[in-house]
Amino acid sequence: MSKIGVLIEMSENVVKDANFGIITAARAQGNNEVFAFTINGEAADCKDAVEKYGVEKVVDLSADGADLKTSPDAFAQAIADGINHFEIESLLGISSTVGRDILARIAVIQDASLVLDCIDVDLSAATATKSHFSGKTFAKIKLNGQFKIYGIRPNVIEAQTDACQAEIVAFQSSVKDSGKLKVVELKKSDSDVVDLTEANIIITGGRPMESEDNFGILKACSELLGGAVGASRAAVDAGFAPHHMQVGQTGKTVSPKLYIGCGISGSVQHFAGMKTSKIIVAINTDKDAPILGKCDYGLIGDLFEVVPALTAVLKETQI
Amino acid sequence: MQVYVCVKHVPDTAANIVVVGGNEFDESVKSVVNPYDEYAIEEAVQIVKQAGGEVVIITIGKEAAITTIRSALALGADRAIFVKTDAQFLDSSLTSKILKKAIEQDGSPDLIFMGKQSVDSEGMQTHYRLAAAFDMPVATEISDFTLGDGKAVVAREIDGGIKEVSEITIPCVIGTTKGLNEPRYPKLPDILKAKKKEVKNIDISEFGEDLNSGKNELVSLELIPDRGAAKIIEGSAQEMAKQLVTILKQDERVL
C-alpha cells in the first residue's frame, strides 16, 4: 500500500466534482492510502465529500508565515512540506489552470517528475498517458524518481464511491513568503459562468452564431441539460463570446460526457480541445463539414431551428 | 532590458503526424515557431522597443530548427542562440538546465518569456523548472503584462472565467498565451534582415548534461484514431431533436 496525496480544489467551500475521479485514481481499487491536501481550514468542509470516495486522511495545512491564498509559491511549499512530513509517494491533482500551476510549483520544489493533462495513469508502473501534437497522438510517459506528480484532465476518470471514515490531521508549515509573486485581485466575470472544464455537458457555438445575443439559445438549452456553453475560436475572434468560453487549441481542453457543436466546422485545433469527449454531436447546415467525418451523431439543419427544437424537447421530457 | 525568449521548433498544428518506431515521429512535416511562443516574441519586442535593450531568441533543436530561429528573428528579435541536438524529444528538466546554462553564459536576464506550452509535447512545465534554476518567480498562461519599476503586473484567466491579477518581481519568467498581444506578420524586409542577424551556434554536448537523466521518459507514441463518420439524423428540426434526445437517453445514457 502506497501513500498517495490528492491536491483538493474547492470552489466557495465546496469540493469540485472533478476531484472525485482523481481520488478514485489515487485509491487504485483500494490499493493505496489516500491523503487529501487542503489549506486554510477547508478540511472540515472537505471531509464529508471526500471520505465517500475513499480518502482516509484529510490534511489541514496552515502556515503562519505566509498567506497561502495569495502566494502560489508559499502554497506549493506548504504542500511540499506536508508531502515530506507524511511521506507521500505520489501526488495527484486536477489539471485545471490553478491545479497545473500549483502542481508544477510543487514539482520544482521537490525536483520531481511531473506529467500534466494526463488522461490515464498507472501509479504502480509510474506511467501516464497524455496527448501529444494537439490531441493527434497519445504519449505514454514513464515518470522517474522517488516522488511523482500527476495532473489529471477533469472528467476522464470516472469517480467510484468507496466509503470510509476520514480523519482530519493538522499540519503546520514553516514556509515564509518570499514576496516575489503575489495575487492582488480576482476579477469575476459579469455573468454566472459554469466552468467549462468541469462541465459534464457542453454545447458550443461557432461563427454561424452571428452575435453574442444569439448565444442565448445555447444558454437556454444548456440550462436544461445542466451543462455549460462554449465557443469556437472563430466565434471568440469575431467577438461573439469571451475567451474563457473558447474550446480548442488556444482555449480550454474539455472532456465532457456529451459535447454538442453547433455550427462548428471541426478543425484540428478545435478537436485538440474536445476530442476526448465521450459523445460528440454536431449540428450543421453543411453535410460536408469536416466535423461530420469524425463525430458520433450529426444533425443536418440550421442551428437556429434545431437548438430551440432540442430545448423544447428537453423541456417536454423534463430531464 | 535584457530579454530572452525561449522558442521551440514544432510541427504545424495542422500537420499530419506519422509515428515512427514506436516513440518518434516523421519530421518531414511543415514545422513552425511554436504558436504560443509567438506571443512571447511579440511581447519581448514591444518591451524592448519601449524600455531599450535587446531581445535574444534561444532555441534547442535539431538542425532544421534554424528556419524557426529565422522566423523569430523576422518577428523583431535582435539575435539568437541555437543549441543543437540530435534528440527529437528532450525532457523539460533537461531542457531547462540547458536553457539556463546557455542564457547564463550569454548575459544577465531581466525577463525570460516563452509560450505557456509547446504544441508538440505539451509538457507545460519548462518555464517553472527554468525559473527555479534561476531562483526567479514565474507566472504562466499570462494574457496581460504591464512592466513597472522592479516588478510587473500580470493577469491570467483561471477557471470559471475569473481573471487573476498578480504582481511579480523582476527578473522573472513569464509563460505567454493568447490575448497578450497580436503577433505581427513579418514583412519581406524583416525576413531579409533576419537572414543577416547573428545566430550563435552551440552543440548541446558543450553543456555537459547527461541527456539520459531526464525525469520523464517517452515510452510510446500512438496515433489517436479519429471517430468514424457521424451517424446522420435527418428530418425536420423537431424530429431530429426528438430522435437525438431518445438516442442520448436510451442508447448512450448520457442524459
HADDOCK unambig.tbl for C-alpha pairs under 7 A between the chains (distance, minus, plus):
assign (segid A and resid 97 and name CA) (segid B and resid 158 and name CA) 5.52 0.50 0.50
assign (segid A and resid 97 and name CA) (segid B and resid 159 and name CA) 6.28 0.50 0.50
assign (segid A and resid 98 and name CA) (segid B and resid 158 and name CA) 6.54 0.50 0.50
assign (segid A and resid 104 and name CA) (segid B and resid 125 and name CA) 6.26 0.50 0.50
assign (segid A and resid 104 and name CA) (segid B and resid 128 and name CA) 6.59 0.50 0.50
assign (segid A and resid 105 and name CA) (segid B and resid 128 and name CA) 6.64 0.50 0.50
assign (segid A and resid 108 and name CA) (segid B and resid 128 and name CA) 6.84 0.50 0.50
assign (segid A and resid 108 and name CA) (segid B and resid 129 and name CA) 5.82 0.50 0.50
assign (segid A and resid 108 and name CA) (segid B and resid 132 and name CA) 6.55 0.50 0.50
assign (segid A and resid 113 and name CA) (segid B and resid 215 and name CA) 5.02 0.50 0.50
assign (segid A and resid 113 and name CA) (segid B and resid 216 and name CA) 6.18 0.50 0.50
assign (segid A and resid 115 and name CA) (segid B and resid 123 and name CA) 6.88 0.50 0.50
assign (segid A and resid 116 and name CA) (segid B and resid 123 and name CA) 6.63 0.50 0.50
assign (segid A and resid 132 and name CA) (segid B and resid 120 and name CA) 5.46 0.50 0.50
assign (segid A and resid 132 and name CA) (segid B and resid 121 and name CA) 4.92 0.50 0.50
assign (segid A and resid 132 and name CA) (segid B and resid 122 and name CA) 6.17 0.50 0.50
assign (segid A and resid 133 and name CA) (segid B and resid 13 and name CA) 6.95 0.50 0.50
assign (segid A and resid 133 and name CA) (segid B and resid 119 and name CA) 5.72 0.50 0.50
assign (segid A and resid 133 and name CA) (segid B and resid 120 and name CA) 4.23 0.50 0.50
assign (segid A and resid 133 and name CA) (segid B and resid 121 and name CA) 6.38 0.50 0.50
assign (segid A and resid 134 and name CA) (segid B and resid 13 and name CA) 6.66 0.50 0.50
assign (segid A and resid 134 and name CA) (segid B and resid 119 and name CA) 5.97 0.50 0.50
assign (segid A and resid 134 and name CA) (segid B and resid 120 and name CA) 6.78 0.50 0.50
assign (segid A and resid 136 and name CA) (segid B and resid 223 and name CA) 6.05 0.50 0.50
assign (segid A and resid 136 and name CA) (segid B and resid 224 and name CA) 5.59 0.50 0.50
assign (segid A and resid 137 and name CA) (segid B and resid 221 and name CA) 6.41 0.50 0.50
assign (segid A and resid 137 and name CA) (segid B and resid 222 and name CA) 5.27 0.50 0.50
assign (segid A and resid 137 and name CA) (segid B and resid 223 and name CA) 4.21 0.50 0.50
assign (segid A and resid 137 and name CA) (segid B and resid 224 and name CA) 4.92 0.50 0.50
assign (segid A and resid 138 and name CA) (segid B and resid 221 and name CA) 5.73 0.50 0.50
assign (segid A and resid 138 and name CA) (segid B and resid 222 and name CA) 5.16 0.50 0.50
assign (segid A and resid 138 and name CA) (segid B and resid 223 and name CA) 6.25 0.50 0.50
assign (segid A and resid 138 and name CA) (segid B and resid 224 and name CA) 6.22 0.50 0.50
assign (segid A and resid 139 and name CA) (segid B and resid 218 and name CA) 6.87 0.50 0.50
assign (segid A and resid 139 and name CA) (segid B and resid 220 and name CA) 5.70 0.50 0.50
assign (segid A and resid 139 and name CA) (segid B and resid 221 and name CA) 4.55 0.50 0.50
assign (segid A and resid 139 and name CA) (segid B and resid 222 and name CA) 6.44 0.50 0.50
assign (segid A and resid 140 and name CA) (segid B and resid 218 and name CA) 6.13 0.50 0.50
assign (segid A and resid 140 and name CA) (segid B and resid 219 and name CA) 5.36 0.50 0.50
assign (segid A and resid 140 and name CA) (segid B and resid 220 and name CA) 5.15 0.50 0.50
assign (segid A and resid 140 and name CA) (segid B and resid 221 and name CA) 6.46 0.50 0.50
assign (segid A and resid 141 and name CA) (segid B and resid 216 and name CA) 6.34 0.50 0.50
assign (segid A and resid 141 and name CA) (segid B and resid 217 and name CA) 5.47 0.50 0.50
assign (segid A and resid 141 and name CA) (segid B and resid 218 and name CA) 4.68 0.50 0.50
assign (segid A and resid 141 and name CA) (segid B and resid 219 and name CA) 5.41 0.50 0.50
assign (segid A and resid 142 and name CA) (segid B and resid 216 and name CA) 5.72 0.50 0.50
assign (segid A and resid 142 and name CA) (segid B and resid 217 and name CA) 5.01 0.50 0.50
assign (segid A and resid 142 and name CA) (segid B and resid 218 and name CA) 6.44 0.50 0.50
assign (segid A and resid 142 and name CA) (segid B and resid 219 and name CA) 6.38 0.50 0.50
assign (segid A and resid 143 and name CA) (segid B and resid 215 and name CA) 6.16 0.50 0.50
assign (segid A and resid 143 and name CA) (segid B and resid 216 and name CA) 4.91 0.50 0.50
assign (segid A and resid 143 and name CA) (segid B and resid 217 and name CA) 6.57 0.50 0.50
assign (segid A and resid 144 and name CA) (segid B and resid 215 and name CA) 5.07 0.50 0.50
assign (segid A and resid 144 and name CA) (segid B and resid 216 and name CA) 6.01 0.50 0.50
assign (segid A and resid 145 and name CA) (segid B and resid 215 and name CA) 6.82 0.50 0.50
assign (segid A and resid 180 and name CA) (segid B and resid 137 and name CA) 6.00 0.50 0.50
assign (segid A and resid 180 and name CA) (segid B and resid 168 and name CA) 5.55 0.50 0.50
assign (segid A and resid 180 and name CA) (segid B and resid 169 and name CA) 5.15 0.50 0.50
assign (segid A and resid 181 and name CA) (segid B and resid 137 and name CA) 6.35 0.50 0.50
assign (segid A and resid 181 and name CA) (segid B and resid 166 and name CA) 6.76 0.50 0.50
assign (segid A and resid 181 and name CA) (segid B and resid 167 and name CA) 5.65 0.50 0.50
assign (segid A and resid 181 and name CA) (segid B and resid 168 and name CA) 4.46 0.50 0.50
assign (segid A and resid 181 and name CA) (segid B and resid 169 and name CA) 6.62 0.50 0.50
assign (segid A and resid 182 and name CA) (segid B and resid 166 and name CA) 5.31 0.50 0.50
assign (segid A and resid 182 and name CA) (segid B and resid 167 and name CA) 5.30 0.50 0.50
assign (segid A and resid 182 and name CA) (segid B and resid 168 and name CA) 6.59 0.50 0.50
assign (segid A and resid 183 and name CA) (segid B and resid 164 and name CA) 6.93 0.50 0.50
assign (segid A and resid 183 and name CA) (segid B and resid 165 and name CA) 5.84 0.50 0.50
assign (segid A and resid 183 and name CA) (segid B and resid 166 and name CA) 4.07 0.50 0.50
assign (segid A and resid 183 and name CA) (segid B and resid 167 and name CA) 6.44 0.50 0.50
assign (segid A and resid 184 and name CA) (segid B and resid 165 and name CA) 5.70 0.50 0.50
assign (segid A and resid 184 and name CA) (segid B and resid 166 and name CA) 5.13 0.50 0.50
assign (segid A and resid 184 and name CA) (segid B and resid 167 and name CA) 6.76 0.50 0.50
assign (segid A and resid 185 and name CA) (segid B and resid 164 and name CA) 5.99 0.50 0.50
assign (segid A and resid 185 and name CA) (segid B and resid 165 and name CA) 5.04 0.50 0.50
assign (segid A and resid 185 and name CA) (segid B and resid 166 and name CA) 6.89 0.50 0.50
assign (segid A and resid 186 and name CA) (segid B and resid 162 and name CA) 6.45 0.50 0.50
assign (segid A and resid 186 and name CA) (segid B and resid 163 and name CA) 5.68 0.50 0.50
assign (segid A and resid 186 and name CA) (segid B and resid 164 and name CA) 4.65 0.50 0.50
assign (segid A and resid 186 and name CA) (segid B and resid 165 and name CA) 6.22 0.50 0.50
assign (segid A and resid 187 and name CA) (segid B and resid 162 and name CA) 5.59 0.50 0.50
assign (segid A and resid 187 and name CA) (segid B and resid 163 and name CA) 4.90 0.50 0.50
assign (segid A and resid 187 and name CA) (segid B and resid 164 and name CA) 6.36 0.50 0.50
assign (segid A and resid 188 and name CA) (segid B and resid 161 and name CA) 6.82 0.50 0.50
assign (segid A and resid 188 and name CA) (segid B and resid 162 and name CA) 4.67 0.50 0.50
assign (segid A and resid 188 and name CA) (segid B and resid 163 and name CA) 6.45 0.50 0.50
assign (segid A and resid 189 and name CA) (segid B and resid 161 and name CA) 5.86 0.50 0.50
assign (segid A and resid 189 and name CA) (segid B and resid 162 and name CA) 5.90 0.50 0.50
assign (segid A and resid 193 and name CA) (segid B and resid 160 and name CA) 5.71 0.50 0.50
assign (segid A and resid 193 and name CA) (segid B and resid 161 and name CA) 6.52 0.50 0.50
assign (segid A and resid 194 and name CA) (segid B and resid 160 and name CA) 6.32 0.50 0.50
assign (segid A and resid 195 and name CA) (segid B and resid 159 and name CA) 6.24 0.50 0.50
assign (segid A and resid 195 and name CA) (segid B and resid 160 and name CA) 4.52 0.50 0.50
assign (segid A and resid 244 and name CA) (segid B and resid 161 and name CA) 5.36 0.50 0.50
assign (segid A and resid 250 and name CA) (segid B and resid 178 and name CA) 6.50 0.50 0.50
assign (segid A and resid 257 and name CA) (segid B and resid 254 and name CA) 6.38 0.50 0.50
assign (segid A and resid 258 and name CA) (segid B and resid 254 and name CA) 6.53 0.50 0.50
assign (segid A and resid 268 and name CA) (segid B and resid 14 and name CA) 6.26 0.50 0.50
assign (segid A and resid 269 and name CA) (segid B and resid 13 and name CA) 6.94 0.50 0.50
assign (segid A and resid 292 and name CA) (segid B and resid 229 and name CA) 5.81 0.50 0.50
assign (segid A and resid 292 and name CA) (segid B and resid 230 and name CA) 5.18 0.50 0.50
assign (segid A and resid 293 and name CA) (segid B and resid 228 and name CA) 6.20 0.50 0.50
assign (segid A and resid 293 and name CA) (segid B and resid 229 and name CA) 3.96 0.50 0.50
assign (segid A and resid 293 and name CA) (segid B and resid 230 and name CA) 5.97 0.50 0.50
assign (segid A and resid 294 and name CA) (segid B and resid 226 and name CA) 5.70 0.50 0.50
assign (segid A and resid 294 and name CA) (segid B and resid 227 and name CA) 4.56 0.50 0.50
assign (segid A and resid 294 and name CA) (segid B and resid 228 and name CA) 5.08 0.50 0.50
assign (segid A and resid 294 and name CA) (segid B and resid 229 and name CA) 5.02 0.50 0.50
assign (segid A and resid 294 and name CA) (segid B and resid 230 and name CA) 6.30 0.50 0.50
assign (segid A and resid 295 and name CA) (segid B and resid 227 and name CA) 5.66 0.50 0.50
assign (segid A and resid 295 and name CA) (segid B and resid 228 and name CA) 6.64 0.50 0.50
assign (segid A and resid 295 and name CA) (segid B and resid 229 and name CA) 6.14 0.50 0.50
assign (segid A and resid 295 and name CA) (segid B and resid 230 and name CA) 4.98 0.50 0.50
assign (segid A and resid 296 and name CA) (segid B and resid 230 and name CA) 4.60 0.50 0.50
assign (segid A and resid 296 and name CA) (segid B and resid 231 and name CA) 6.06 0.50 0.50
assign (segid A and resid 297 and name CA) (segid B and resid 230 and name CA) 4.66 0.50 0.50
assign (segid A and resid 297 and name CA) (segid B and resid 231 and name CA) 4.72 0.50 0.50
assign (segid A and resid 297 and name CA) (segid B and resid 232 and name CA) 5.86 0.50 0.50
assign (segid A and resid 298 and name CA) (segid B and resid 230 and name CA) 5.43 0.50 0.50
assign (segid A and resid 298 and name CA) (segid B and resid 231 and name CA) 5.96 0.50 0.50
assign (segid A and resid 298 and name CA) (segid B and resid 232 and name CA) 4.67 0.50 0.50
assign (segid A and resid 298 and name CA) (segid B and resid 233 and name CA) 5.94 0.50 0.50
assign (segid A and resid 299 and name CA) (segid B and resid 232 and name CA) 6.04 0.50 0.50
assign (segid A and resid 299 and name CA) (segid B and resid 233 and name CA) 5.12 0.50 0.50
assign (segid A and resid 299 and name CA) (segid B and resid 234 and name CA) 6.39 0.50 0.50
assign (segid A and resid 299 and name CA) (segid B and resid 240 and name CA) 6.68 0.50 0.50
assign (segid A and resid 300 and name CA) (segid B and resid 234 and name CA) 6.47 0.50 0.50
assign (segid A and resid 301 and name CA) (segid B and resid 237 and name CA) 6.93 0.50 0.50
assign (segid A and resid 305 and name CA) (segid B and resid 237 and name CA) 5.97 0.50 0.50
assign (segid A and resid 306 and name CA) (segid B and resid 237 and name CA) 4.73 0.50 0.50
assign (segid A and resid 306 and name CA) (segid B and resid 238 and name CA) 6.97 0.50 0.50
assign (segid A and resid 306 and name CA) (segid B and resid 241 and name CA) 6.60 0.50 0.50
assign (segid A and resid 309 and name CA) (segid B and resid 237 and name CA) 6.07 0.50 0.50
assign (segid A and resid 309 and name CA) (segid B and resid 238 and name CA) 5.22 0.50 0.50
assign (segid A and resid 309 and name CA) (segid B and resid 241 and name CA) 5.93 0.50 0.50
assign (segid A and resid 310 and name CA) (segid B and resid 241 and name CA) 4.67 0.50 0.50
assign (segid A and resid 313 and name CA) (segid B and resid 241 and name CA) 6.66 0.50 0.50
assign (segid A and resid 313 and name CA) (segid B and resid 242 and name CA) 6.13 0.50 0.50
